[in-house]
Amino acid sequence: MAKHTELGEWAFIWYGEANTEPGLKRVEDLLASGHLTELWGFRGVLVAINKVDGCFYVFNDGYGSFPVYVNSSPKTGEPIVSDAMRAFEGQDIDWASFYQFLSFGYIFGGHSLFHGISRLEANHGLKVEYGEEQPVISRFPLKNFWTISANSSIDDLIDIFRVEAEGFGDAQVMMSGGWDSRLLLSVLEHKKPLLFTHGDLQSREVAIVRDIASTCGLPLVEHSFEPRDFRAGLFSNYLEKNESAMFAHWHTAGLHASQNELVMTAGTFGEVLGGHYGTLNTLPGKKKYASLFMHMLGAGALLDDVMHLHDQQTVLKYLRMSNYGVFWFVESQLAENLRSRELIEQSNLRLGALFHSYEEQGMEDAQAMFERFYTEHRGGQYINRQLTNAAQGSGFRNIFTNRELLAAGPSISFSQRAHNKINKAIIKRLNPKLLDFPMAATLANARRPLLVQESSRAARKFAENNSVVLSLYKKLSRYGDRSFGWNNFGEIVSQELIERLSHLLSDKIWNHERLNTAVQSHYPANMYPLFDMISKAITINYILQYNPAVFDGIQK
């Protein structure tokens, strides 16, 4: 996907989303003037190499979804910068990052799985100059769009979406029946995109997507997950191309887009506009339900003030790690060793340092810091792997990484965005017929008042666990003959799968006996969380497999 361009005394290398290459003449002018913070909000990575003195810059994307790793103290012959962590194998393992990645699929702050190898933070730049002995490496933040204060209107957002839509050619939209994919469809419907859905084809979610496609008169491809889809070579291919085995179930969608020369898109990063990453999602017990209710009524900001959710220390209290539960299938001796290394304490210190760095960049509100943390880490390093892994070098484009939208989203208070209020308002303006169907997670039609929708979400959960209510639902509901949940991995995650993938999971790191026990669970209906956990383990194994410290049992 990389493009090489020469302009004046500069050589540029760019790789990123389809048709989002920056204007290189403008970049050249900003490099000459030194106004580098204006190079914010890229949708990929730009490398600028000065052909006169050999110094070079690296500018990464706004959300950190294209990884760039930096060796701060390179020895002779070692790489300085790479988009592959494996380029630095042989370094000591950063076990706190191991714990974080296995727990969440992302690593906090500018760290990697190796000590001394750091990740270039989202929306940051890097400069490397050559002295007489060692290269001089410096980093700098680009413009902090999280602090832009102007409050965008629905009209502003619609204008941004309309301009963004013109950057698409033939598109393939991943449809889940949720708010983000419906918003994408409302923006792109005039482009006549192909819709793609996958999972359990007997689920109500797929049935909802089928009805949406029929109503809009758009082609729909449905793909059922089958055990044969998840061969070991698929995971190996992902690892070699992107150093990640996560979201392998998106493979068929990416293959279809590539074979038909379609630009693939999905609702990743829609969480910012949809108000999914606010602190209300991590509050415990009754506080969470109180916050949910108040946000439904439009008074969530008042409760946030009462609970001090704009205070940094209060927010950090809800984010801090507390246990090593994720080590249940790490090899016993290794797990015991790691439990003694204060990895939880190190992780919590990293969280504090990260929030302090946000503060130094001009951020004051802890709620905004919380959203930024989740977007740059969970969103950038984990959720967006759905697109970057599936596309595997073919074209993909993410509407929600539009530069203007980057600034517009955080400029609107979380309370105004919570519960997809803005998504609903935009869809109502652009394509109101999409509100005639229930959401994937709720029973009431999307056009119903928020309180009704959220009550129907609770009703769905109750119905799933109560046979009498479930029977009543099946008789009365439009989708009553359908099962709940698209992600039925009961036939996928099996002992046979573990055996097929065993060579990707070293017994020096992972406890195969416990994995085999887990896949024989008495509750196989939804094994997706275990599938996701195994994918994270395969990713870690690939990056660390040639590191001597792992195979020495880290006895030192």
WOJODA-V72313 format. One record per residue. N is the residue number from 1. RES is the residue in one letter. PHI is phi in whole degrees, -180 to 180 (* if undefined). OMEGA is omega in whole degrees, -180 to 180 (NA if undefined). Layout:
n:N res:RES phi:PHI omega:OMEGA
n:N res:RES phi:PHI omega:OMEGA
This chain:
n:1 res:M phi:* omega:-176
n:2 res:A phi:-72 omega:176
n:3 res:K phi:-121 omega:-179
n:4 res:H phi:-113 omega:-179
n:5 res:T phi:-135 omega:176
n:6 res:E phi:-107 omega:-180
n:7 res:L phi:-147 omega:-179
n:8 res:G phi:61 omega:-178
n:9 res:E phi:-88 omega:-176
n:10 res:W phi:-116 omega:168
n:11 res:A phi:-112 omega:-177
n:12 res:F phi:-114 omega:171
n:13 res:I phi:-122 omega:-178
n:14 res:W phi:-130 omega:167
n:15 res:Y phi:-144 omega:-177
n:16 res:G phi:179 omega:-178
n:17 res:E phi:-70 omega:-176
n:18 res:A phi:-64 omega:175
n:19 res:N phi:58 omega:179
n:20 res:T phi:-123 omega:-179
n:21 res:E phi:-58 omega:-179
n:22 res:P phi:-70 omega:175
n:23 res:G phi:-71 omega:-172
n:24 res:L phi:-71 omega:176
n:25 res:K phi:-65 omega:177
n:26 res:R phi:-64 omega:178
n:27 res:V phi:-61 omega:179
n:28 res:E phi:-60 omega:180
n:29 res:D phi:-65 omega:-180
n:30 res:L phi:-70 omega:175
n:31 res:L phi:-64 omega:180
n:32 res:A phi:-67 omega:-177
n:33 res:S phi:-86 omega:-179
n:34 res:G phi:82 omega:180
n:35 res:H phi:-86 omega:-170
n:36 res:L phi:-75 omega:-179
n:37 res:T phi:-65 omega:179
n:38 res:E phi:-72 omega:179
n:39 res:L phi:-89 omega:-178
n:40 res:W phi:-103 omega:173
n:41 res:G phi:73 omega:175
n:42 res:F phi:-67 omega:178
n:43 res:R phi:-115 omega:180
n:44 res:G phi:173 omega:-180
n:45 res:V phi:-117 omega:177
n:46 res:L phi:-116 omega:174
n:47 res:V phi:-109 omega:179
n:48 res:A phi:-119 omega:-176
n:49 res:I phi:-112 omega:177
n:50 res:N phi:-81 omega:-175
n:51 res:K phi:-76 omega:-179
n:52 res:V phi:-86 omega:-176
n:53 res:D phi:-110 omega:175
n:54 res:G phi:83 omega:177
n:55 res:C phi:-68 omega:179
n:56 res:F phi:-144 omega:177
n:57 res:Y phi:-117 omega:170
n:58 res:V phi:-128 omega:177
n:59 res:F phi:-117 omega:-177
n:60 res:N phi:-103 omega:-170
n:61 res:D phi:-77 omega:-172
n:62 res:G phi:-66 omega:-177
n:63 res:Y phi:-111 omega:177
n:64 res:G phi:74 omega:-178
n:65 res:S phi:-89 omega:173
n:66 res:F phi:-111 omega:-172
n:67 res:P phi:-68 omega:173
n:68 res:V phi:-132 omega:-178
n:69 res:Y phi:-113 omega:-173
n:70 res:V phi:-129 omega:174
n:71 res:N phi:-95 omega:-173
n:72 res:S phi:-70 omega:-179
n:73 res:S phi:-133 omega:-176
n:74 res:P phi:-69 omega:172
n:75 res:K phi:-90 omega:-178
n:76 res:T phi:-55 omega:179
n:77 res:G phi:91 omega:180
n:78 res:E phi:-87 omega:177
n:79 res:P phi:-68 omega:178
n:80 res:I phi:-95 omega:-177
n:81 res:V phi:-133 omega:176
n:82 res:S phi:-154 omega:173
n:83 res:D phi:-93 omega:179
n:84 res:A phi:-123 omega:179
n:85 res:M phi:-69 omega:-179
n:86 res:R phi:-62 omega:179
n:87 res:A phi:-61 omega:-175
n:88 res:F phi:-111 omega:-178
n:89 res:E phi:-59 omega:-175
n:90 res:G phi:106 omega:176
n:91 res:Q phi:-75 omega:176
n:92 res:D phi:-65 omega:-177
n:93 res:I phi:-78 omega:174
n:94 res:D phi:-93 omega:-172
n:95 res:W phi:-72 omega:175
n:96 res:A phi:-63 omega:177
n:97 res:S phi:-69 omega:175
n:98 res:F phi:-56 omega:180
n:99 res:Y phi:-64 omega:-179
n:100 res:Q phi:-65 omega:-177
n:101 res:F phi:-66 omega:-180
n:102 res:L phi:-66 omega:-179
n:103 res:S phi:-74 omega:-168
n:104 res:F phi:-126 omega:-175
n:105 res:G phi:86 omega:176
n:106 res:Y phi:-150 omega:-176
n:107 res:I phi:-121 omega:-176
n:108 res:F phi:-74 omega:171
n:109 res:G phi:67 omega:-176
n:110 res:G phi:-87 omega:-179
n:111 res:H phi:-117 omega:174
n:112 res:S phi:-140 omega:179
n:113 res:L phi:-76 omega:179
n:114 res:F phi:-122 omega:172
n:115 res:H phi:-66 omega:177
n:116 res:G phi:83 omega:177
n:117 res:I phi:-112 omega:-175
n:118 res:S phi:-108 omega:178
n:119 res:R phi:-96 omega:175
n:120 res:L phi:-69 omega:-173
n:121 res:E phi:-64 omega:178
n:122 res:A phi:-56 omega:176
n:123 res:N phi:57 omega:178
n:124 res:H phi:-124 omega:175
n:125 res:G phi:-120 omega:-179
n:126 res:L phi:-138 omega:175
n:127 res:K phi:-124 omega:177
n:128 res:V phi:-122 omega:176
n:129 res:E phi:-116 omega:-177
n:130 res:Y phi:-108 omega:175
n:131 res:G phi:-97 omega:-178
n:132 res:E phi:-73 omega:-178
n:133 res:E phi:-117 omega:-176
n:134 res:Q phi:-101 omega:172
n:135 res:P phi:-66 omega:179
n:136 res:V phi:-101 omega:-175
n:137 res:I phi:-111 omega:178
n:138 res:S phi:-133 omega:179
n:139 res:R phi:-120 omega:178
n:140 res:F phi:-156 omega:177
n:141 res:P phi:-75 omega:172
n:142 res:L phi:-87 omega:-177
n:143 res:K phi:-57 omega:-176
n:144 res:N phi:-85 omega:-177
n:145 res:F phi:-70 omega:177
n:146 res:W phi:-72 omega:-179
n:147 res:T phi:-106 omega:179
n:148 res:I phi:-66 omega:-167
n:149 res:S phi:-98 omega:-177
n:150 res:A phi:-62 omega:-177
n:151 res:N phi:-92 omega:-177
n:152 res:S phi:-74 omega:179
n:153 res:S phi:-99 omega:176
n:154 res:I phi:-59 omega:179
n:155 res:D phi:-61 omega:178
n:156 res:D phi:-60 omega:-178
n:157 res:L phi:-64 omega:179
n:158 res:I phi:-63 omega:177
n:159 res:D phi:-61 omega:179
n:160 res:I phi:-62 omega:-179
n:161 res:F phi:-63 omega:-179
n:162 res:R phi:-65 omega:177
n:163 res:V phi:-66 omega:-180
n:164 res:E phi:-60 omega:-178
n:165 res:A phi:-61 omega:-179
n:166 res:E phi:-71 omega:177
n:167 res:G phi:-79 omega:-180
n:168 res:F phi:-92 omega:166
n:169 res:G phi:-96 omega:175
n:170 res:D phi:-76 omega:-171
n:171 res:A phi:-120 omega:171
n:172 res:Q phi:-121 omega:-177
n:173 res:V phi:-102 omega:174
n:174 res:M phi:-76 omega:-177
n:175 res:M phi:-108 omega:179
n:176 res:S phi:-116 omega:-174
n:177 res:G phi:90 omega:-180
n:178 res:G phi:-91 omega:-176
n:179 res:W phi:-65 omega:-174
n:180 res:D phi:-64 omega:-179
n:181 res:S phi:-70 omega:176
n:182 res:R phi:-68 omega:177
n:183 res:L phi:-64 omega:177
n:184 res:L phi:-57 omega:-178
n:185 res:L phi:-65 omega:-180
n:186 res:S phi:-64 omega:180
n:187 res:V phi:-79 omega:-171
n:188 res:L phi:-105 omega:-173
n:189 res:E phi:-57 omega:-179
n:190 res:H phi:-67 omega:177
n:191 res:K phi:-85 omega:-179
n:192 res:K phi:54 omega:-178
n:193 res:P phi:-72 omega:169
n:194 res:L phi:-85 omega:178
n:195 res:L phi:-102 omega:-179
n:196 res:F phi:-131 omega:174
n:197 res:T phi:-134 omega:-178
n:198 res:H phi:-146 omega:180
n:199 res:G phi:118 omega:180
n:200 res:D phi:-75 omega:-175
n:201 res:L phi:-71 omega:176
n:202 res:Q phi:-94 omega:-177
n:203 res:S phi:-82 omega:178
n:204 res:R phi:-68 omega:180
n:205 res:E phi:-63 omega:179
n:206 res:V phi:-67 omega:178
n:207 res:A phi:-64 omega:178
n:208 res:I phi:-63 omega:178
n:209 res:V phi:-61 omega:-180
n:210 res:R phi:-61 omega:179
n:211 res:D phi:-68 omega:178
n:212 res:I phi:-63 omega:180
n:213 res:A phi:-60 omega:-180
n:214 res:S phi:-65 omega:-180
n:215 res:T phi:-62 omega:-178
n:216 res:C phi:-85 omega:-179
n:217 res:G phi:67 omega:-177
n:218 res:L phi:-114 omega:178
n:219 res:P phi:-68 omega:-179
n:220 res:L phi:-131 omega:172
n:221 res:V phi:-108 omega:178
n:222 res:E phi:-112 omega:-180
n:223 res:H phi:-130 omega:178
n:224 res:S phi:-91 omega:178
n:225 res:F phi:-72 omega:179
n:226 res:E phi:-127 omega:179
n:227 res:P phi:-53 omega:-178
n:228 res:R phi:-67 omega:180
n:229 res:D phi:-71 omega:-170
n:230 res:F phi:-110 omega:177
n:231 res:R phi:-77 omega:-177
n:232 res:A phi:-62 omega:-179
n:233 res:G phi:-62 omega:178
n:234 res:L phi:-63 omega:179
n:235 res:F phi:-65 omega:180
n:236 res:S phi:-62 omega:179
n:237 res:N phi:-63 omega:177
n:238 res:Y phi:-60 omega:-177
n:239 res:L phi:-63 omega:-177
n:240 res:E phi:-68 omega:-177
n:241 res:K phi:-88 omega:-172
n:242 res:N phi:-130 omega:-177
n:243 res:E phi:55 omega:179
n:244 res:S phi:-152 omega:177
n:245 res:A phi:-102 omega:-174
n:246 res:M phi:-79 omega:178
n:247 res:F phi:61 omega:179
n:248 res:A phi:-64 omega:-180
n:249 res:H phi:-72 omega:174
n:250 res:W phi:-87 omega:-173
n:251 res:H phi:-58 omega:-176
n:252 res:T phi:-62 omega:178
n:253 res:A phi:-64 omega:179
n:254 res:G phi:-64 omega:179
n:255 res:L phi:-64 omega:180
n:256 res:H phi:-64 omega:179
n:257 res:A phi:-63 omega:-179
n:258 res:S phi:-65 omega:-177
n:259 res:Q phi:-66 omega:-178
n:260 res:N phi:-103 omega:177
n:261 res:E phi:55 omega:179
n:262 res:L phi:-106 omega:175
n:263 res:V phi:-83 omega:-175
n:264 res:M phi:-84 omega:176
n:265 res:T phi:-145 omega:-179
n:266 res:A phi:-154 omega:-174
n:267 res:G phi:-85 omega:179
n:268 res:T phi:-63 omega:-173
n:269 res:F phi:75 omega:173
n:270 res:G phi:-66 omega:-180
n:271 res:E phi:-59 omega:-178
n:272 res:V phi:-66 omega:-179
n:273 res:L phi:-71 omega:-178
n:274 res:G phi:-80 omega:179
n:275 res:G phi:69 omega:-179
n:276 res:H phi:-94 omega:-170
n:277 res:Y phi:-104 omega:178
n:278 res:G phi:-77 omega:-177
n:279 res:T phi:-64 omega:-178
n:280 res:L phi:-59 omega:-178
n:281 res:N phi:-77 omega:-179
n:282 res:T phi:-116 omega:179
n:283 res:L phi:-67 omega:-180
n:284 res:P phi:-86 omega:168
n:285 res:G phi:45 omega:-174
n:286 res:K phi:-64 omega:179
n:287 res:K phi:-62 omega:-180
n:288 res:K phi:-65 omega:-179
n:289 res:Y phi:-66 omega:177
n:290 res:A phi:-65 omega:180
n:291 res:S phi:-66 omega:178
n:292 res:L phi:-57 omega:-178
n:293 res:F phi:-65 omega:-179
n:294 res:M phi:-66 omega:177
n:295 res:H phi:-68 omega:175
n:296 res:M phi:-63 omega:-178
n:297 res:L phi:-83 omega:-179
n:298 res:G phi:82 omega:-178
n:299 res:A phi:-118 omega:-178
n:300 res:G phi:-62 omega:-178
n:301 res:A phi:-63 omega:179
n:302 res:L phi:-65 omega:179
n:303 res:L phi:-68 omega:176
n:304 res:D phi:-57 omega:178
n:305 res:D phi:-65 omega:-179
n:306 res:V phi:-63 omega:-178
n:307 res:M phi:-91 omega:177
n:308 res:H phi:60 omega:-178
n:309 res:L phi:-81 omega:171
n:310 res:H phi:-103 omega:-180
n:311 res:D phi:-97 omega:-174
n:312 res:Q phi:-60 omega:-177
n:313 res:Q phi:-67 omega:178
n:314 res:T phi:-65 omega:180
n:315 res:V phi:-65 omega:180
n:316 res:L phi:-62 omega:179
n:317 res:K phi:-59 omega:-179
n:318 res:Y phi:-81 omega:-178
n:319 res:L phi:-94 omega:-171
n:320 res:R phi:-63 omega:177
n:321 res:M phi:-72 omega:-178
n:322 res:S phi:-142 omega:-178
n:323 res:N phi:-152 omega:180
n:324 res:Y phi:-106 omega:-177
n:325 res:G phi:-53 omega:-176
n:326 res:V phi:-69 omega:-178
n:327 res:F phi:-82 omega:-174
n:328 res:W phi:-61 omega:179
n:329 res:F phi:-117 omega:168
n:330 res:V phi:-79 omega:-180
n:331 res:E phi:-48 omega:-167
n:332 res:S phi:-55 omega:-178
n:333 res:Q phi:-66 omega:178
n:334 res:L phi:-65 omega:-180
n:335 res:A phi:-60 omega:-180
n:336 res:E phi:-64 omega:178
n:337 res:N phi:-62 omega:-176
n:338 res:L phi:-69 omega:179
n:339 res:R phi:-63 omega:-179
n:340 res:S phi:-91 omega:-171
n:341 res:R phi:-103 omega:177
n:342 res:E phi:57 omega:-179
n:343 res:L phi:-70 omega:177
n:344 res:I phi:-64 omega:180
n:345 res:E phi:-62 omega:179
n:346 res:Q phi:-63 omega:-180
n:347 res:S phi:-64 omega:-180
n:348 res:N phi:-68 omega:175
n:349 res:L phi:-65 omega:178
n:350 res:R phi:-65 omega:177
n:351 res:L phi:-60 omega:179
n:352 res:G phi:-61 omega:180
n:353 res:A phi:-65 omega:180
n:354 res:L phi:-65 omega:179
n:355 res:F phi:-65 omega:177
n:356 res:H phi:-65 omega:178
n:357 res:S phi:-67 omega:176
n:358 res:Y phi:-62 omega:-180
n:359 res:E phi:-62 omega:180
n:360 res:E phi:-66 omega:179
n:361 res:Q phi:-88 omega:174
n:362 res:G phi:101 omega:178
n:363 res:M phi:-85 omega:-179
n:364 res:E phi:-117 omega:-174
n:365 res:D phi:-89 omega:-177
n:366 res:A phi:-69 omega:177
n:367 res:Q phi:-62 omega:178
n:368 res:A phi:-67 omega:177
n:369 res:M phi:-62 omega:179
n:370 res:F phi:-59 omega:179
n:371 res:E phi:-62 omega:-180
n:372 res:R phi:-63 omega:179
n:373 res:F phi:-58 omega:-178
n:374 res:Y phi:-66 omega:-178
n:375 res:T phi:-69 omega:-177
n:376 res:E phi:-74 omega:-176
n:377 res:H phi:-107 omega:179
n:378 res:R phi:-61 omega:-179
n:379 res:G phi:-69 omega:-174
n:380 res:G phi:-71 omega:-175
n:381 res:Q phi:-89 omega:-172
n:382 res:Y phi:-119 omega:-173
n:383 res:I phi:-59 omega:-177
n:384 res:N phi:-71 omega:174
n:385 res:R phi:-63 omega:176
n:386 res:Q phi:-57 omega:-179
n:387 res:L phi:-81 omega:-173
n:388 res:T phi:-66 omega:177
n:389 res:N phi:-74 omega:-177
n:390 res:A phi:-64 omega:-177
n:391 res:A phi:-67 omega:176
n:392 res:Q phi:46 omega:175
n:393 res:G phi:98 omega:175
n:394 res:S phi:-87 omega:-172
n:395 res:G phi:-75 omega:170
n:396 res:F phi:-142 omega:-178
n:397 res:R phi:-148 omega:-176
n:398 res:N phi:-115 omega:-178
n:399 res:I phi:-55 omega:-173
n:400 res:F phi:-77 omega:175
n:401 res:T phi:-103 omega:173
n:402 res:N phi:-56 omega:-174
n:403 res:R phi:-56 omega:-180
n:404 res:E phi:-66 omega:180
n:405 res:L phi:-72 omega:175
n:406 res:L phi:-54 omega:-179
n:407 res:A phi:-76 omega:-175
n:408 res:A phi:-71 omega:-176
n:409 res:G phi:-56 omega:-179
n:410 res:P phi:-67 omega:-180
n:411 res:S phi:-73 omega:179
n:412 res:I phi:-96 omega:-176
n:413 res:S phi:-57 omega:-178
n:414 res:F phi:-59 omega:-178
n:415 res:S phi:-60 omega:179
n:416 res:Q phi:-75 omega:-177
n:417 res:R phi:-95 omega:-173
n:418 res:A phi:-53 omega:179
n:419 res:H phi:63 omega:174
n:420 res:N phi:60 omega:-179
n:421 res:K phi:-61 omega:-179
n:422 res:I phi:-72 omega:177
n:423 res:N phi:-55 omega:-178
n:424 res:K phi:-63 omega:-179
n:425 res:A phi:-64 omega:-180
n:426 res:I phi:-69 omega:180
n:427 res:I phi:-62 omega:179
n:428 res:K phi:-61 omega:179
n:429 res:R phi:-79 omega:-172
n:430 res:L phi:-89 omega:-172
n:431 res:N phi:-157 omega:-172
n:432 res:P phi:-62 omega:-179
n:433 res:K phi:-65 omega:178
n:434 res:L phi:-71 omega:179
n:435 res:L phi:-89 omega:-178
n:436 res:D phi:-81 omega:-177
n:437 res:F phi:-117 omega:176
n:438 res:P phi:-68 omega:176
n:439 res:M phi:-82 omega:180
n:440 res:A phi:-60 omega:-173
n:441 res:A phi:-102 omega:-178
n:442 res:T phi:-126 omega:-178
n:443 res:L phi:-97 omega:-178
n:444 res:A phi:-81 omega:177
n:445 res:N phi:-58 omega:-174
n:446 res:A phi:-65 omega:-179
n:447 res:R phi:-82 omega:180
n:448 res:R phi:-66 omega:178
n:449 res:P phi:-57 omega:-176
n:450 res:L phi:-56 omega:-179
n:451 res:L phi:-62 omega:179
n:452 res:V phi:-68 omega:-180
n:453 res:Q phi:-62 omega:-178
n:454 res:E phi:-68 omega:175
n:455 res:S phi:-66 omega:179
n:456 res:S phi:-71 omega:175
n:457 res:R phi:-64 omega:178
n:458 res:A phi:-64 omega:179
n:459 res:A phi:-64 omega:178
n:460 res:R phi:-63 omega:-180
n:461 res:K phi:-60 omega:180
n:462 res:F phi:-67 omega:-179
n:463 res:A phi:-63 omega:-179
n:464 res:E phi:-64 omega:-176
n:465 res:N phi:-114 omega:-179
n:466 res:N phi:-135 omega:-173
n:467 res:S phi:-64 omega:-179
n:468 res:V phi:-67 omega:180
n:469 res:V phi:-65 omega:179
n:470 res:L phi:-64 omega:179
n:471 res:S phi:-64 omega:178
n:472 res:L phi:-65 omega:178
n:473 res:Y phi:-60 omega:-177
n:474 res:K phi:-64 omega:-179
n:475 res:K phi:-79 omega:-171
n:476 res:L phi:-101 omega:-172
n:477 res:S phi:-85 omega:175
n:478 res:R phi:-59 omega:-179
n:479 res:Y phi:-114 omega:-175
n:480 res:G phi:-65 omega:-180
n:481 res:D phi:-87 omega:-177
n:482 res:R phi:-109 omega:178
n:483 res:S phi:-82 omega:175
n:484 res:F phi:-84 omega:171
n:485 res:G phi:96 omega:178
n:486 res:W phi:-77 omega:-168
n:487 res:N phi:-95 omega:177
n:488 res:N phi:-86 omega:-177
n:489 res:F phi:-104 omega:-177
n:490 res:G phi:-58 omega:-180
n:491 res:E phi:-88 omega:-177
n:492 res:I phi:-87 omega:-177
n:493 res:V phi:-84 omega:-175
n:494 res:S phi:-141 omega:177
n:495 res:Q phi:-62 omega:178
n:496 res:E phi:-63 omega:178
n:497 res:L phi:-62 omega:179
n:498 res:I phi:-60 omega:179
n:499 res:E phi:-65 omega:180
n:500 res:R phi:-65 omega:-176
n:501 res:L phi:-98 omega:-172
n:502 res:S phi:-59 omega:-179
n:503 res:H phi:-72 omega:176
n:504 res:L phi:-95 omega:-178
n:505 res:L phi:-131 omega:-177
n:506 res:S phi:-64 omega:178
n:507 res:D phi:-74 omega:172
n:508 res:K phi:-75 omega:-178
n:509 res:I phi:-114 omega:-170
n:510 res:W phi:-117 omega:-179
n:511 res:N phi:-93 omega:-175
n:512 res:H phi:-66 omega:179
n:513 res:E phi:-62 omega:179
n:514 res:R phi:-70 omega:176
n:515 res:L phi:-64 omega:180
n:516 res:N phi:-64 omega:176
n:517 res:T phi:-67 omega:-177
n:518 res:A phi:-65 omega:-177
n:519 res:V phi:-76 omega:175
n:520 res:Q phi:-96 omega:-177
n:521 res:S phi:-56 omega:177
n:522 res:H phi:-80 omega:-179
n:523 res:Y phi:-123 omega:-173
n:524 res:P phi:-82 omega:-172
n:525 res:A phi:-56 omega:179
n:526 res:N phi:-131 omega:179
n:527 res:M phi:-98 omega:-177
n:528 res:Y phi:-59 omega:179
n:529 res:P phi:-57 omega:178
n:530 res:L phi:-70 omega:176
n:531 res:F phi:-58 omega:179
n:532 res:D phi:-64 omega:179
n:533 res:M phi:-63 omega:178
n:534 res:I phi:-63 omega:179
n:535 res:S phi:-63 omega:177
n:536 res:K phi:-64 omega:-179
n:537 res:A phi:-63 omega:178
n:538 res:I phi:-62 omega:179
n:539 res:T phi:-63 omega:179
n:540 res:I phi:-61 omega:-178
n:541 res:N phi:-58 omega:-179
n:542 res:Y phi:-62 omega:-176
n:543 res:I phi:-74 omega:-174
n:544 res:L phi:-99 omega:-166
n:545 res:Q phi:-62 omega:-180
n:546 res:Y phi:-102 omega:-179
n:547 res:N phi:-89 omega:-175
n:548 res:P phi:-57 omega:-176
n:549 res:A phi:-60 omega:-180
n:550 res:V phi:-67 omega:-173
n:551 res:F phi:-84 omega:172
n:552 res:D phi:-89 omega:-179
n:553 res:G phi:71 omega:-177
n:554 res:I phi:37 omega:-179
n:555 res:Q phi:-76 omega:-175
n:556 res:K phi:-68 omega:NA
